Amino acid sequence: MDFRWDLVWSSMPLLLEGTRLTVQLTAIAVFFGVIIGTVAGMARLSRGPQRYIAAVYIDFIRGTPLLVQTFIVFYGLPGLIGQPIPAYWAAVLALSINSGAYVAEIVRSGIQSIDKGQGEAAVSLGMTGAQTMRHIILPQAFRRIIPPLGNEFIALLKDSSLVSVIALEELVRKGQIIIGRTFRPFEVWLAVALIYLAMTFAVSRLVSIAEKRMKTDA
């Protein structure tokens, strides 16, 4: 069987449409994931009852497949609220909730890596616990968690391929559509793989650059 480069090039516009949606979904999910994860990570470190809620959330999400979580949101949740959820927003919700659990552990580790003496010193200077966390602890913690956050972005970028099962036309779904038209799976899946490789490499480089700049500024 001859490798058809012409098929790869002719399919590229459609694949790039899927790539755009994949990047968009991942960026939105990581954005909300960082917000959810920061709250959950701080709750996990608290001494109140919220730490148990955060622990259940984190353990449930980390202990179940993203595919099942997507099915729960897209197929199960509409039965509870009485109306369907568009595939796009179901994907955003599932990916954000999934990302939040992993970011929570990253944030928790980042906060715990900061010397406790800094917090004690801030409190002795009259700062409240919230002020200490906001102005002293979190800024330093976020500097340290940039590499693992970059890894989470890359992991979610690849895992977002699972939302193709709810017919959302991201990169993998576009590949399936092209294969259905051309019956050339090897060329199409190879092109999809190379696009994912290019995206993950680009993100890795950006994270490395950001990490070096923050070390220089520190």
C-alpha positions as CSV (number, residue, x, y, z in Angstrom):
1,M,0.0,0.0,0.0
2,D,1.4,3.4,-1.0
3,F,1.5,6.2,1.5
4,R,-0.6,9.0,0.2
5,W,0.9,12.3,1.2
6,D,-1.7,14.1,-0.9
7,L,-4.4,12.7,1.4
8,V,-2.6,14.1,4.4
9,W,-2.3,17.6,2.9
10,S,-5.9,17.6,1.6
11,S,-7.2,16.6,5.1
12,M,-5.1,19.1,6.9
13,P,-7.7,22.0,6.9
14,L,-10.3,19.7,8.6
15,L,-7.7,18.4,11.1
16,L,-6.7,21.9,11.9
17,E,-10.3,22.8,12.7
18,G,-10.3,19.9,15.2
19,T,-6.9,21.0,16.5
20,R,-8.3,24.5,17.2
21,L,-11.2,23.0,19.2
22,T,-8.9,20.6,21.1
23,V,-6.6,23.5,22.2
24,Q,-9.6,25.7,23.1
25,L,-11.2,22.9,25.2
26,T,-7.9,22.2,27.0
27,A,-7.2,25.8,27.7
28,I,-10.7,26.5,29.1
29,A,-10.6,23.3,31.1
30,V,-7.2,24.0,32.6
31,F,-8.3,27.6,33.4
32,F,-11.3,26.4,35.4
33,G,-9.3,23.5,36.6
34,V,-6.8,25.8,38.3
35,I,-9.6,27.7,40.0
36,I,-11.3,24.5,41.2
37,G,-7.9,22.9,42.1
38,T,-6.7,25.9,44.1
39,V,-9.9,26.0,46.1
40,A,-9.9,22.2,46.6
41,G,-6.2,22.1,47.4
42,M,-6.6,24.8,50.0
43,A,-9.6,23.0,51.4
44,R,-7.7,19.8,51.6
45,L,-5.1,21.5,53.8
46,S,-7.7,23.2,56.1
47,R,-8.8,21.8,59.4
48,G,-12.5,22.2,58.8
49,P,-15.1,19.8,57.4
50,Q,-14.4,21.1,53.9
51,R,-11.2,19.0,53.9
52,Y,-13.3,15.8,53.8
53,I,-15.4,17.1,50.9
54,A,-12.3,18.0,49.0
55,A,-10.8,14.6,49.8
56,V,-13.9,12.8,48.5
57,Y,-13.9,14.9,45.3
58,I,-10.2,14.4,44.6
59,D,-10.3,10.6,45.3
60,F,-13.4,10.1,43.2
61,I,-12.0,11.9,40.2
62,R,-8.5,10.5,40.4
63,G,-9.9,7.0,40.9
64,T,-12.4,6.9,38.0
65,P,-11.7,7.1,34.2
66,L,-12.2,10.4,32.5
67,L,-14.4,8.6,29.9
68,V,-16.8,7.5,32.6
69,Q,-16.9,11.1,34.0
70,T,-17.7,12.4,30.6
71,F,-20.6,9.9,30.3
72,I,-21.9,10.9,33.7
73,V,-21.9,14.6,32.7
74,F,-23.3,14.2,29.1
75,Y,-25.7,11.3,29.6
76,G,-26.4,11.2,33.4
77,L,-26.6,14.8,34.5
78,P,-29.3,15.8,32.0
79,G,-31.6,13.2,33.7
80,L,-31.1,15.1,37.0
81,I,-31.6,18.6,35.7
82,G,-34.3,17.8,33.2
83,Q,-32.6,19.2,30.1
84,P,-29.8,18.1,27.7
85,I,-26.3,19.5,28.0
86,P,-24.7,20.5,24.7
87,A,-21.7,18.3,23.9
88,Y,-19.3,21.3,24.0
89,W,-20.3,22.4,27.5
90,A,-20.4,18.8,28.7
91,A,-16.8,18.4,27.5
92,V,-15.8,21.6,29.2
93,L,-17.4,20.6,32.5
94,A,-16.0,17.1,32.5
95,L,-12.5,18.2,31.6
96,S,-12.6,21.0,34.1
97,I,-13.7,18.9,37.0
98,N,-11.2,16.2,36.0
99,S,-8.4,18.7,35.8
100,G,-9.4,20.4,39.1
101,A,-8.7,17.2,41.1
102,Y,-5.2,16.8,39.7
103,V,-4.5,20.5,40.1
104,A,-5.7,20.3,43.7
105,E,-2.9,17.9,44.5
106,I,-0.4,20.0,42.7
107,V,-1.5,23.1,44.6
108,R,-1.5,21.2,47.9
109,S,2.1,20.0,47.3
110,G,3.2,23.5,46.2
111,I,1.8,25.1,49.4
112,Q,3.3,22.4,51.6
113,S,6.7,23.0,50.0
114,I,6.8,26.6,51.4
115,D,8.6,27.0,54.7
116,K,6.1,27.2,57.5
117,G,8.3,29.8,59.1
118,Q,7.3,32.4,56.4
119,G,3.6,32.0,57.4
120,E,4.4,32.3,61.1
121,A,6.5,35.4,60.4
122,A,3.7,37.0,58.4
123,V,1.2,36.3,61.2
124,S,3.5,37.8,63.8
125,L,3.6,41.0,61.7
126,G,-0.1,41.3,62.0
127,M,-1.3,39.6,58.7
128,T,-4.4,37.4,58.8
129,G,-4.3,33.8,57.6
130,A,-6.1,34.8,54.4
131,Q,-3.6,37.7,53.8
132,T,-0.7,35.4,54.5
133,M,-2.0,32.8,52.0
134,R,-2.8,35.4,49.3
135,H,0.3,37.6,49.5
136,I,3.1,35.3,50.9
137,I,2.3,31.6,50.3
138,L,0.4,31.3,47.1
139,P,2.7,33.5,44.9
140,Q,5.7,31.4,45.9
141,A,3.7,28.2,45.5
142,F,2.6,29.0,42.0
143,R,6.1,29.7,41.0
144,R,7.0,26.2,42.0
145,I,4.1,24.4,40.5
146,I,4.5,25.8,36.9
147,P,6.2,22.6,35.7
148,P,3.6,20.2,37.0
149,L,0.8,22.5,35.8
150,G,2.4,22.3,32.3
151,N,2.5,18.6,32.6
152,E,-1.2,18.6,33.5
153,F,-2.0,20.8,30.5
154,I,-0.2,18.2,28.3
155,A,-2.0,15.3,29.9
156,L,-5.3,17.0,29.5
157,L,-4.5,17.9,25.9
158,K,-4.1,14.2,25.1
159,D,-7.0,13.1,27.3
160,S,-9.4,15.5,25.6
161,S,-9.4,13.0,22.7
162,L,-11.9,11.0,24.8
163,V,-14.7,13.6,24.3
164,S,-14.9,12.4,20.7
165,V,-17.2,9.7,22.1
166,I,-19.9,12.4,22.6
167,A,-19.6,13.4,18.9
168,L,-17.7,16.6,19.7
169,E,-15.6,17.3,16.6
170,E,-12.2,17.8,18.1
171,L,-9.1,16.5,16.5
172,V,-9.7,12.7,17.0
173,R,-13.4,13.0,15.8
174,K,-12.3,14.9,12.7
175,G,-9.8,12.1,12.0
176,Q,-12.7,9.6,12.3
177,I,-14.8,11.6,9.9
178,I,-11.9,11.7,7.3
179,I,-11.3,8.0,7.6
180,G,-15.0,7.4,7.1
181,R,-14.7,9.3,3.8
182,T,-11.4,8.0,2.6
183,F,-10.9,4.6,4.1
184,R,-7.2,5.4,4.7
185,P,-6.7,5.0,8.5
186,F,-2.9,4.8,8.5
187,E,-2.3,8.2,6.9
188,V,-5.0,10.0,8.9
189,W,-4.1,8.6,12.3
190,L,-0.4,9.3,11.7
191,A,-1.3,12.9,10.8
192,V,-3.4,13.1,14.0
193,A,-0.5,11.7,16.1
194,L,2.0,14.2,14.6
195,I,-0.3,17.1,15.3
196,Y,-0.6,16.0,19.0
197,L,3.2,15.6,19.1
198,A,3.7,19.1,17.8
199,M,1.2,20.5,20.3
200,T,2.7,18.7,23.3
201,F,6.3,19.7,22.2
202,A,5.2,23.4,21.9
203,V,3.6,23.4,25.3
204,S,6.7,21.7,26.9
205,R,9.0,24.4,25.4
206,L,6.7,27.2,26.6
207,V,6.6,25.8,30.1
208,S,10.4,25.5,30.1
209,I,10.8,29.1,28.9
210,A,8.4,30.3,31.6
211,E,10.2,28.4,34.3
212,K,13.5,29.8,33.3
213,R,12.2,33.4,33.3
214,M,10.6,33.0,36.7
215,K,13.9,31.6,38.1
216,T,15.7,34.6,36.6
217,D,13.2,37.0,38.1
218,A,13.3,35.4,41.5
